[in-house]
Amino acid sequence: MPFEYLDDIATADVAFRAWGATVEELFSAAADALMNVMVEHLETIVRVEARHMELEADAMDMLLFELLQEIIFYKDADQLLLRLDRLEITAGAGRFILRAQASGEAIDPTRHDLVVDVKAVTFHRYRVEQTPQGWEAMVILDI
């Protein structure tokens, strides 16, 4: 998986580093890392309900922040565990636009090994950057 958890970064929260050759691969990896914090086995999430997401931000780091917060919102508001199916990021007029299709299912404690409940993405040590190898992000989640 193109992400790893960082045990030595935050003691009361969960930190991870995600990466990808493209910015879309990075966003997908970060979304999986977020969901994997909450659900031990991602493959137990059956893709039966779909949600379309369209988000905008003036910076790439804020676009990832918005995406992760959107996934948390659906978990809290609709009790849905979502994984990304499609993701496209475009730029224009000083804005970045994300269009994504996510799917998943309602939380079912009898089938999903729930680990922790993520409340929010924090700005502490948060970063998204383009590197010679592609894209990388550092994220700390409030649990």
C-alpha positions in Angstrom: 0.0 0.0 0.0 1.3 3.5 -0.8 1.0 4.7 2.8 2.6 4.0 6.2 1.6 4.9 9.8 4.1 7.0 11.8 4.1 5.9 15.4 6.7 8.5 16.6 4.8 11.6 15.4 1.7 11.9 17.6 0.9 10.1 20.8 -2.8 10.8 21.2 -3.6 11.0 17.4 -2.7 8.9 14.3 -0.2 10.1 11.8 0.5 8.7 8.3 2.5 9.4 5.3 1.0 8.7 1.9 2.5 8.9 -1.6 1.9 8.3 -5.3 3.4 8.9 -8.7 0.5 11.3 -9.5 -1.5 13.6 -7.3 -4.5 11.4 -7.9 -2.6 8.3 -6.7 -1.6 10.3 -3.6 -5.2 11.3 -2.8 -6.4 7.7 -3.3 -3.7 6.4 -1.0 -4.5 9.0 1.7 -8.2 8.2 1.5 -7.4 4.5 2.0 -5.0 5.3 4.9 -7.8 7.4 6.6 -10.3 4.6 6.2 -7.8 1.9 7.3 -7.4 3.9 10.6 -11.1 3.3 11.3 -11.5 -0.2 9.7 -8.9 -2.8 10.1 -9.6 -4.7 6.9 -10.5 -2.4 3.9 -11.6 -5.4 1.9 -14.6 -5.9 4.2 -16.2 -2.7 2.9 -18.6 -3.8 0.2 -19.2 -1.1 -2.5 -23.0 -1.0 -2.6 -23.8 2.7 -2.0 -22.2 5.5 -4.2 -21.5 9.1 -3.4 -20.3 11.7 -5.9 -17.9 14.3 -4.6 -17.0 17.6 -6.2 -14.7 19.8 -4.1 -12.7 23.0 -4.8 -9.7 24.6 -3.1 -7.1 27.2 -4.0 -4.2 25.0 -3.1 -3.5 21.3 -3.5 -2.9 20.7 0.2 -6.3 22.2 1.0 -8.0 20.0 -1.7 -6.7 16.8 0.0 -7.8 18.2 3.4 -11.3 18.8 2.0 -11.4 15.3 0.5 -10.4 13.6 3.8 -12.9 15.8 5.8 -15.6 14.8 3.3 -15.0 11.1 3.9 -15.2 11.7 7.7 -18.4 13.7 7.1 -20.1 10.8 5.3 -19.0 8.5 8.1 -20.4 10.7 10.8 -23.6 12.0 9.0 -24.7 8.9 7.1 -22.7 6.1 8.9 -21.0 5.2 5.6 -17.6 3.7 5.1 -16.4 4.9 1.7 -13.6 4.1 -0.6 -12.7 6.0 -3.8 -13.5 4.4 -7.1 -12.6 7.3 -9.5 -10.8 10.5 -8.9 -9.9 13.4 -11.2 -8.2 16.6 -10.3 -8.2 19.6 -12.7 -6.7 23.1 -12.3 -7.9 26.4 -13.7 -8.3 30.0 -12.7 -6.2 29.6 -9.6 -8.4 26.8 -8.3 -8.1 23.0 -8.1 -11.2 21.0 -8.6 -11.7 17.4 -7.5 -14.4 15.2 -8.9 -14.6 11.7 -7.4 -16.9 8.7 -7.2 -16.8 6.9 -3.9 -18.7 3.8 -2.8 -19.1 1.7 0.3 -21.6 0.7 2.8 -23.1 1.4 6.2 -21.0 0.7 9.2 -21.7 -2.9 10.4 -19.8 -3.8 13.6 -20.5 -7.5 13.0 -18.5 -7.4 9.7 -16.2 -4.4 10.0 -13.4 -4.7 12.6 -13.6 -1.1 13.8 -10.4 0.3 15.2 -10.8 4.0 16.2 -13.1 6.8 15.3 -11.5 9.6 13.4 -12.9 13.0 14.3 -11.0 15.3 12.0 -7.9 16.0 10.0 -5.5 18.4 11.8 -3.2 21.0 10.5 -0.4 20.0 12.8 2.6 19.1 10.6 0.2 18.7 7.7 1.8 18.9 4.3 1.3 18.0 0.7 4.3 18.3 -1.7 5.5 17.3 -5.1 8.8 15.5 -4.9 11.2 14.1 -7.5 9.4 10.7 -7.0 5.9 12.1 -7.3 3.6 13.4 -4.6 3.7 12.9 -0.8 1.6 13.9 2.1 1.9 13.9 5.9 -1.4 13.8 7.8 -2.3 13.7 11.5 -5.8 12.6 12.4 -7.6 13.6 15.6 -9.1 10.5 17.1 
